């Protein structure tokens, strides 16, 4: 999804889930050839804003396989909880997320 839309969507999703406060962080990962990466995204929403060809993203929210389009994708792909990224290719690949960290009243943060 385009970054401008992802930022707007992030705010709507956070409020929809009952969190008026949230923080946005761009996260970019390089996945080694035929490698995998596992993330924990509890109390967070991870939105794909860029994905290289040949990556698979699986989470408790669903699965996204990118074998047709490289770069920016036009639709929403939201992930969270346990996230696994698999590179099916023989070359390293890159993925970029907009991480939406949902804030609670007593999470210890200043904002």
Rosetta constraint file for C-alpha pairs under 8 A:
AtomPair CA 1 CA 5 HARMONIC 6.76 0.50
AtomPair CA 1 CA 6 HARMONIC 6.28 0.50
AtomPair CA 1 CA 47 HARMONIC 7.99 0.50
AtomPair CA 1 CA 48 HARMONIC 6.62 0.50
AtomPair CA 1 CA 49 HARMONIC 4.96 0.50
AtomPair CA 1 CA 50 HARMONIC 7.37 0.50
AtomPair CA 1 CA 72 HARMONIC 5.87 0.50
AtomPair CA 1 CA 73 HARMONIC 4.71 0.50
AtomPair CA 1 CA 74 HARMONIC 4.70 0.50
AtomPair CA 1 CA 75 HARMONIC 5.38 0.50
AtomPair CA 1 CA 76 HARMONIC 5.79 0.50
AtomPair CA 1 CA 77 HARMONIC 7.62 0.50
AtomPair CA 2 CA 6 HARMONIC 6.14 0.50
AtomPair CA 2 CA 49 HARMONIC 6.01 0.50
AtomPair CA 2 CA 72 HARMONIC 6.28 0.50
AtomPair CA 2 CA 73 HARMONIC 7.00 0.50
AtomPair CA 2 CA 74 HARMONIC 6.73 0.50
AtomPair CA 3 CA 7 HARMONIC 6.19 0.50
AtomPair CA 3 CA 49 HARMONIC 6.04 0.50
AtomPair CA 4 CA 8 HARMONIC 6.61 0.50
AtomPair CA 5 CA 9 HARMONIC 5.97 0.50
AtomPair CA 6 CA 10 HARMONIC 5.89 0.50
AtomPair CA 6 CA 47 HARMONIC 6.98 0.50
AtomPair CA 6 CA 49 HARMONIC 7.25 0.50
AtomPair CA 6 CA 98 HARMONIC 7.26 0.50
AtomPair CA 7 CA 11 HARMONIC 6.63 0.50
AtomPair CA 7 CA 98 HARMONIC 7.90 0.50
AtomPair CA 8 CA 12 HARMONIC 6.53 0.50
AtomPair CA 9 CA 13 HARMONIC 6.08 0.50
AtomPair CA 10 CA 14 HARMONIC 6.09 0.50
AtomPair CA 10 CA 45 HARMONIC 7.91 0.50
AtomPair CA 10 CA 100 HARMONIC 6.47 0.50
AtomPair CA 11 CA 15 HARMONIC 6.27 0.50
AtomPair CA 11 CA 22 HARMONIC 7.76 0.50
AtomPair CA 12 CA 16 HARMONIC 6.01 0.50
AtomPair CA 13 CA 17 HARMONIC 6.18 0.50
AtomPair CA 14 CA 18 HARMONIC 6.47 0.50
AtomPair CA 14 CA 19 HARMONIC 5.21 0.50
AtomPair CA 14 CA 20 HARMONIC 6.60 0.50
AtomPair CA 14 CA 21 HARMONIC 7.60 0.50
AtomPair CA 14 CA 22 HARMONIC 6.88 0.50
AtomPair CA 14 CA 100 HARMONIC 7.79 0.50
AtomPair CA 14 CA 102 HARMONIC 6.62 0.50
AtomPair CA 15 CA 19 HARMONIC 5.00 0.50
AtomPair CA 15 CA 20 HARMONIC 5.17 0.50
AtomPair CA 15 CA 21 HARMONIC 7.95 0.50
AtomPair CA 19 CA 102 HARMONIC 6.17 0.50
AtomPair CA 19 CA 103 HARMONIC 6.48 0.50
AtomPair CA 19 CA 104 HARMONIC 7.11 0.50
AtomPair CA 20 CA 103 HARMONIC 7.86 0.50
AtomPair CA 21 CA 102 HARMONIC 6.60 0.50
AtomPair CA 21 CA 103 HARMONIC 5.33 0.50
AtomPair CA 21 CA 104 HARMONIC 7.40 0.50
AtomPair CA 22 CA 100 HARMONIC 6.51 0.50
AtomPair CA 22 CA 101 HARMONIC 5.44 0.50
AtomPair CA 22 CA 102 HARMONIC 4.57 0.50
AtomPair CA 22 CA 103 HARMONIC 4.98 0.50
AtomPair CA 23 CA 100 HARMONIC 5.77 0.50
AtomPair CA 23 CA 101 HARMONIC 5.08 0.50
AtomPair CA 23 CA 102 HARMONIC 6.70 0.50
AtomPair CA 23 CA 103 HARMONIC 7.29 0.50
AtomPair CA 24 CA 98 HARMONIC 6.60 0.50
AtomPair CA 24 CA 99 HARMONIC 5.68 0.50
AtomPair CA 24 CA 100 HARMONIC 4.88 0.50
AtomPair CA 24 CA 101 HARMONIC 6.40 0.50
AtomPair CA 25 CA 98 HARMONIC 5.83 0.50
AtomPair CA 25 CA 99 HARMONIC 5.05 0.50
AtomPair CA 25 CA 100 HARMONIC 6.67 0.50
AtomPair CA 25 CA 101 HARMONIC 7.85 0.50
AtomPair CA 26 CA 96 HARMONIC 7.13 0.50
AtomPair CA 26 CA 97 HARMONIC 5.85 0.50
AtomPair CA 26 CA 98 HARMONIC 4.73 0.50
AtomPair CA 26 CA 99 HARMONIC 6.04 0.50
AtomPair CA 27 CA 96 HARMONIC 5.68 0.50
AtomPair CA 27 CA 97 HARMONIC 5.17 0.50
AtomPair CA 27 CA 98 HARMONIC 6.32 0.50
AtomPair CA 27 CA 99 HARMONIC 6.72 0.50
AtomPair CA 28 CA 94 HARMONIC 7.10 0.50
AtomPair CA 28 CA 95 HARMONIC 5.76 0.50
AtomPair CA 28 CA 96 HARMONIC 4.24 0.50
AtomPair CA 28 CA 97 HARMONIC 6.29 0.50
AtomPair CA 29 CA 94 HARMONIC 5.71 0.50
AtomPair CA 29 CA 95 HARMONIC 5.49 0.50
AtomPair CA 29 CA 96 HARMONIC 6.42 0.50
AtomPair CA 30 CA 92 HARMONIC 6.54 0.50
AtomPair CA 30 CA 93 HARMONIC 5.61 0.50
AtomPair CA 30 CA 94 HARMONIC 4.47 0.50
AtomPair CA 30 CA 95 HARMONIC 6.62 0.50
AtomPair CA 31 CA 35 HARMONIC 6.05 0.50
AtomPair CA 31 CA 36 HARMONIC 6.40 0.50
AtomPair CA 31 CA 37 HARMONIC 6.90 0.50
AtomPair CA 31 CA 85 HARMONIC 7.85 0.50
AtomPair CA 31 CA 86 HARMONIC 7.63 0.50
AtomPair CA 31 CA 87 HARMONIC 6.34 0.50
AtomPair CA 31 CA 92 HARMONIC 5.49 0.50
AtomPair CA 31 CA 93 HARMONIC 5.30 0.50
AtomPair CA 31 CA 94 HARMONIC 6.15 0.50
AtomPair CA 31 CA 95 HARMONIC 7.90 0.50
AtomPair CA 32 CA 36 HARMONIC 7.35 0.50
AtomPair CA 32 CA 87 HARMONIC 7.14 0.50
AtomPair CA 32 CA 91 HARMONIC 6.85 0.50
AtomPair CA 32 CA 92 HARMONIC 4.37 0.50
AtomPair CA 32 CA 93 HARMONIC 6.70 0.50
AtomPair CA 33 CA 87 HARMONIC 6.35 0.50
AtomPair CA 33 CA 88 HARMONIC 7.50 0.50
AtomPair CA 33 CA 89 HARMONIC 5.92 0.50
AtomPair CA 33 CA 90 HARMONIC 4.68 0.50
AtomPair CA 33 CA 91 HARMONIC 4.47 0.50
AtomPair CA 33 CA 92 HARMONIC 4.50 0.50
AtomPair CA 33 CA 93 HARMONIC 7.31 0.50
AtomPair CA 34 CA 86 HARMONIC 7.23 0.50
AtomPair CA 34 CA 87 HARMONIC 4.91 0.50
AtomPair CA 34 CA 88 HARMONIC 5.16 0.50
AtomPair CA 34 CA 89 HARMONIC 5.48 0.50
AtomPair CA 34 CA 90 HARMONIC 5.73 0.50
AtomPair CA 34 CA 91 HARMONIC 7.38 0.50
AtomPair CA 34 CA 92 HARMONIC 7.70 0.50
AtomPair CA 35 CA 86 HARMONIC 6.10 0.50
AtomPair CA 35 CA 87 HARMONIC 5.38 0.50
AtomPair CA 35 CA 88 HARMONIC 7.59 0.50
AtomPair CA 36 CA 84 HARMONIC 7.00 0.50
AtomPair CA 36 CA 85 HARMONIC 5.46 0.50
AtomPair CA 36 CA 86 HARMONIC 4.42 0.50
AtomPair CA 36 CA 87 HARMONIC 6.07 0.50
AtomPair CA 37 CA 84 HARMONIC 5.71 0.50
AtomPair CA 37 CA 85 HARMONIC 5.15 0.50
AtomPair CA 37 CA 86 HARMONIC 6.67 0.50
AtomPair CA 38 CA 82 HARMONIC 7.31 0.50
AtomPair CA 38 CA 83 HARMONIC 5.66 0.50
AtomPair CA 38 CA 84 HARMONIC 4.43 0.50
AtomPair CA 38 CA 85 HARMONIC 6.39 0.50
AtomPair CA 39 CA 82 HARMONIC 6.03 0.50
AtomPair CA 39 CA 83 HARMONIC 5.02 0.50
AtomPair CA 39 CA 84 HARMONIC 6.35 0.50
AtomPair CA 40 CA 80 HARMONIC 7.66 0.50
AtomPair CA 40 CA 81 HARMONIC 5.66 0.50
AtomPair CA 40 CA 82 HARMONIC 4.88 0.50
AtomPair CA 40 CA 83 HARMONIC 6.20 0.50
AtomPair CA 41 CA 45 HARMONIC 7.04 0.50
AtomPair CA 41 CA 46 HARMONIC 7.45 0.50
AtomPair CA 41 CA 80 HARMONIC 5.05 0.50
AtomPair CA 41 CA 81 HARMONIC 4.34 0.50
AtomPair CA 41 CA 82 HARMONIC 6.00 0.50
AtomPair CA 41 CA 83 HARMONIC 6.92 0.50
AtomPair CA 42 CA 80 HARMONIC 6.40 0.50
AtomPair CA 42 CA 81 HARMONIC 4.39 0.50
AtomPair CA 42 CA 82 HARMONIC 7.38 0.50
AtomPair CA 43 CA 80 HARMONIC 7.79 0.50
AtomPair CA 43 CA 81 HARMONIC 7.28 0.50
AtomPair CA 43 CA 101 HARMONIC 6.73 0.50
AtomPair CA 43 CA 102 HARMONIC 5.93 0.50
AtomPair CA 44 CA 80 HARMONIC 6.12 0.50
AtomPair CA 44 CA 81 HARMONIC 7.32 0.50
AtomPair CA 44 CA 99 HARMONIC 6.88 0.50
AtomPair CA 44 CA 100 HARMONIC 5.47 0.50
AtomPair CA 44 CA 101 HARMONIC 4.71 0.50
AtomPair CA 44 CA 102 HARMONIC 5.70 0.50
AtomPair CA 45 CA 78 HARMONIC 6.59 0.50
AtomPair CA 45 CA 79 HARMONIC 5.96 0.50
AtomPair CA 45 CA 80 HARMONIC 5.24 0.50
AtomPair CA 45 CA 99 HARMONIC 5.93 0.50
AtomPair CA 45 CA 100 HARMONIC 4.95 0.50
AtomPair CA 45 CA 101 HARMONIC 6.72 0.50
AtomPair CA 45 CA 102 HARMONIC 7.85 0.50
AtomPair CA 46 CA 78 HARMONIC 5.67 0.50
AtomPair CA 46 CA 79 HARMONIC 4.93 0.50
AtomPair CA 46 CA 80 HARMONIC 5.83 0.50
AtomPair CA 46 CA 97 HARMONIC 6.05 0.50
AtomPair CA 46 CA 98 HARMONIC 5.85 0.50
AtomPair CA 46 CA 99 HARMONIC 4.62 0.50
AtomPair CA 46 CA 100 HARMONIC 6.18 0.50
AtomPair CA 47 CA 76 HARMONIC 7.29 0.50
AtomPair CA 47 CA 77 HARMONIC 5.84 0.50
AtomPair CA 47 CA 78 HARMONIC 4.77 0.50
AtomPair CA 47 CA 79 HARMONIC 6.38 0.50
AtomPair CA 47 CA 97 HARMONIC 5.28 0.50
AtomPair CA 47 CA 98 HARMONIC 5.08 0.50
AtomPair CA 47 CA 99 HARMONIC 6.39 0.50
AtomPair CA 47 CA 100 HARMONIC 7.87 0.50
AtomPair CA 48 CA 76 HARMONIC 7.56 0.50
AtomPair CA 48 CA 77 HARMONIC 5.81 0.50
AtomPair CA 48 CA 78 HARMONIC 6.85 0.50
AtomPair CA 48 CA 95 HARMONIC 7.54 0.50
AtomPair CA 48 CA 96 HARMONIC 6.12 0.50
AtomPair CA 48 CA 97 HARMONIC 4.54 0.50
AtomPair CA 48 CA 98 HARMONIC 6.49 0.50
AtomPair CA 49 CA 72 HARMONIC 6.04 0.50
AtomPair CA 49 CA 73 HARMONIC 6.94 0.50
AtomPair CA 49 CA 95 HARMONIC 7.95 0.50
AtomPair CA 49 CA 96 HARMONIC 5.71 0.50
AtomPair CA 49 CA 97 HARMONIC 5.43 0.50
AtomPair CA 49 CA 98 HARMONIC 6.62 0.50
AtomPair CA 50 CA 70 HARMONIC 7.91 0.50
AtomPair CA 50 CA 71 HARMONIC 5.12 0.50
AtomPair CA 50 CA 72 HARMONIC 4.82 0.50
AtomPair CA 50 CA 73 HARMONIC 6.81 0.50
AtomPair CA 50 CA 94 HARMONIC 8.00 0.50
AtomPair CA 50 CA 95 HARMONIC 5.58 0.50
AtomPair CA 50 CA 96 HARMONIC 4.94 0.50
AtomPair CA 50 CA 97 HARMONIC 6.97 0.50
AtomPair CA 51 CA 55 HARMONIC 7.19 0.50
AtomPair CA 51 CA 66 HARMONIC 7.38 0.50
AtomPair CA 51 CA 70 HARMONIC 6.17 0.50
AtomPair CA 51 CA 71 HARMONIC 5.35 0.50
AtomPair CA 51 CA 72 HARMONIC 6.77 0.50
AtomPair CA 51 CA 73 HARMONIC 7.72 0.50
AtomPair CA 51 CA 94 HARMONIC 6.30 0.50
AtomPair CA 51 CA 95 HARMONIC 4.46 0.50
AtomPair CA 51 CA 96 HARMONIC 6.40 0.50
AtomPair CA 52 CA 66 HARMONIC 7.38 0.50
AtomPair CA 52 CA 69 HARMONIC 7.95 0.50
AtomPair CA 52 CA 70 HARMONIC 5.01 0.50
AtomPair CA 52 CA 71 HARMONIC 5.87 0.50
AtomPair CA 52 CA 93 HARMONIC 5.74 0.50
AtomPair CA 52 CA 94 HARMONIC 5.55 0.50
AtomPair CA 52 CA 95 HARMONIC 6.16 0.50
AtomPair CA 53 CA 66 HARMONIC 5.52 0.50
AtomPair CA 53 CA 67 HARMONIC 5.60 0.50
AtomPair CA 53 CA 68 HARMONIC 7.10 0.50
AtomPair CA 53 CA 69 HARMONIC 6.41 0.50
AtomPair CA 53 CA 70 HARMONIC 4.91 0.50
AtomPair CA 53 CA 71 HARMONIC 7.79 0.50
AtomPair CA 53 CA 93 HARMONIC 7.54 0.50
AtomPair CA 54 CA 65 HARMONIC 7.41 0.50
AtomPair CA 54 CA 66 HARMONIC 5.50 0.50
AtomPair CA 54 CA 67 HARMONIC 5.29 0.50
AtomPair CA 54 CA 87 HARMONIC 6.14 0.50
AtomPair CA 54 CA 88 HARMONIC 5.48 0.50
AtomPair CA 54 CA 89 HARMONIC 5.93 0.50
AtomPair CA 54 CA 93 HARMONIC 7.83 0.50
AtomPair CA 55 CA 65 HARMONIC 6.23 0.50
AtomPair CA 55 CA 66 HARMONIC 5.53 0.50
AtomPair CA 55 CA 67 HARMONIC 7.47 0.50
AtomPair CA 55 CA 85 HARMONIC 6.85 0.50
AtomPair CA 55 CA 86 HARMONIC 5.65 0.50
AtomPair CA 55 CA 87 HARMONIC 4.73 0.50
AtomPair CA 55 CA 88 HARMONIC 6.13 0.50
AtomPair CA 55 CA 89 HARMONIC 7.85 0.50
AtomPair CA 55 CA 93 HARMONIC 7.35 0.50
AtomPair CA 56 CA 63 HARMONIC 7.29 0.50
AtomPair CA 56 CA 64 HARMONIC 5.73 0.50
AtomPair CA 56 CA 65 HARMONIC 4.43 0.50
AtomPair CA 56 CA 66 HARMONIC 6.18 0.50
AtomPair CA 56 CA 85 HARMONIC 5.66 0.50
AtomPair CA 56 CA 86 HARMONIC 5.07 0.50
AtomPair CA 56 CA 87 HARMONIC 6.55 0.50
AtomPair CA 56 CA 88 HARMONIC 7.57 0.50
AtomPair CA 57 CA 63 HARMONIC 5.64 0.50
AtomPair CA 57 CA 64 HARMONIC 5.11 0.50
AtomPair CA 57 CA 65 HARMONIC 6.43 0.50
AtomPair CA 57 CA 83 HARMONIC 7.07 0.50
AtomPair CA 57 CA 84 HARMONIC 5.78 0.50
AtomPair CA 57 CA 85 HARMONIC 4.57 0.50
AtomPair CA 57 CA 86 HARMONIC 6.49 0.50
AtomPair CA 58 CA 62 HARMONIC 5.91 0.50
AtomPair CA 58 CA 63 HARMONIC 4.34 0.50
AtomPair CA 58 CA 64 HARMONIC 6.43 0.50
AtomPair CA 58 CA 79 HARMONIC 7.83 0.50
AtomPair CA 58 CA 83 HARMONIC 5.75 0.50
AtomPair CA 58 CA 84 HARMONIC 5.15 0.50
AtomPair CA 58 CA 85 HARMONIC 6.44 0.50
AtomPair CA 59 CA 63 HARMONIC 6.31 0.50
AtomPair CA 59 CA 79 HARMONIC 5.83 0.50
AtomPair CA 59 CA 80 HARMONIC 6.14 0.50
AtomPair CA 59 CA 81 HARMONIC 6.76 0.50
AtomPair CA 59 CA 82 HARMONIC 5.40 0.50
AtomPair CA 59 CA 83 HARMONIC 4.33 0.50
AtomPair CA 59 CA 84 HARMONIC 6.20 0.50
AtomPair CA 60 CA 79 HARMONIC 7.14 0.50
AtomPair CA 60 CA 80 HARMONIC 6.34 0.50
AtomPair CA 60 CA 81 HARMONIC 6.03 0.50
AtomPair CA 60 CA 82 HARMONIC 6.05 0.50
AtomPair CA 60 CA 83 HARMONIC 7.16 0.50
AtomPair CA 61 CA 78 HARMONIC 7.02 0.50
AtomPair CA 61 CA 79 HARMONIC 5.30 0.50
AtomPair CA 61 CA 80 HARMONIC 6.15 0.50
AtomPair CA 61 CA 81 HARMONIC 7.83 0.50
AtomPair CA 62 CA 79 HARMONIC 7.03 0.50
AtomPair CA 64 CA 77 HARMONIC 7.34 0.50
AtomPair CA 66 CA 70 HARMONIC 7.38 0.50
AtomPair CA 69 CA 73 HARMONIC 7.22 0.50
AtomPair CA 79 CA 83 HARMONIC 6.99 0.50
AtomPair CA 87 CA 92 HARMONIC 7.49 0.50
AtomPair CA 87 CA 93 HARMONIC 6.87 0.50
AtomPair CA 89 CA 93 HARMONIC 7.99 0.50
AtomPair CA 103 CA 107 HARMONIC 6.73 0.50
